[in-house]
Structure formats: structure tokens, C-alpha cells
């Protein structure tokens, strides 16, 4: 299987174009998060997503946790994939799929301890893909996705999109992207 690459934290149409021209299979568009750099307004996410040609994936990274809020968030952004960065607080994945049948669902599993593996296996039957991350939503200030706080980094996600496969996340740090913080 050929790995596909997702470039995350895209914040402009120009960055999206560069990522796609550089071989990205998908781009990540980060919405409001409880912590960390990189979020952009929903209107900008929608604007960027509509410029991306198929079959490139447009991932909305959402911190919404109820099915109703996730569906409403998607309607504001119109991406082809929703990456849920926290556990569902209400509703089910099947409700999201029924409301948005053409949208892929990726659930982030924060690898905190051995129970995270069990959670990934259990949820993998209900979503299109699982993404393993080192964020920690159990902290007082949630860390919903892994981002270096003292630098801007290019997040490249190596993932496999077969049903029930785990998405493996990798980070490549480019020194030219570092900023003092």
C-alpha cells in the first residue's frame, strides 16, 4: 500500500495549493481548539476547502463533541472529512454518518496509556479511520492535537485509509519552520 500524506494546519489557499502541488493527499484545516496555535475561522476553512480538487481530502479538525454541534460545524465548513479531536459527549457516529453520508469520519485517539489501544479497536468499527495522537484532553487546559508550543512545525500525517486500519501520525520538524516562542 502506498502511504498517503496529510499536511495539517493549512491557513490559506496558497498553502493548500503548495501542499497539493508537493504531493499531499489531504490537508488539515484546524478550527477553534481549546489550546495550541493554528486555528482559522470557519469561513476561511470553507473558502479553502472549496478550492481543493477531488480526490484531495479536506479534513476539518473539530473540537466539538456532540453530534449536533459536529454536524452544524461541518455545515459551516463543508469539508469532505471530519477529524474529531475529542471523545463524543453525546450522540453516535452512526448519527453523523446518517446526516452526512458522503463525509468521512476520523476519530483521534489520544494515546495516554494501554486503555487507548482498546478504545481505538472499539471505535474503529464505527468510523472510517483512527488517528493516534499524543494530545491529552484530560488536562485542565485540553491539548487536543499535538503541536509544538515554541515553534511552528509542519505536521505530516502518514495514514492508511483502509476500513479498520489505524492512522499513524508522524511529525517532521524542519528547522526553517521554527520560531522563538
HELIX and SHEET records of a PDB file:
HELIX    1   1 UNK A   13  UNK A   21  1                                   9    
HELIX    2   2 UNK A   42  UNK A   49  1                                   8    
HELIX    3   3 UNK A   67  UNK A   77  1                                  11    
HELIX    4   4 UNK A   93  UNK A   99  1                                   7    
HELIX    5   5 UNK A  115  UNK A  124  1                                  10    
HELIX    6   6 UNK A  175  UNK A  177  5                                   3    
SHEET    1   A 9 UNK A   4  UNK A   7  0                                        
SHEET    2   A 9 UNK A  26  UNK A  30  1                                        
SHEET    3   A 9 UNK A  57  UNK A  62  1                                        
SHEET    4   A 9 UNK A  81  UNK A  84  1                                        
SHEET    5   A 9 UNK A 104  UNK A 110  1                                        
SHEET    6   A 9 UNK A 129  UNK A 133  1                                        
SHEET    7   A 9 UNK A 166  UNK A 172  1                                        
SHEET    8   A 9 UNK A 154  UNK A 159 -1                                        
SHEET    9   A 9 UNK A   4  UNK A   7 -1                                        
END                                                                             
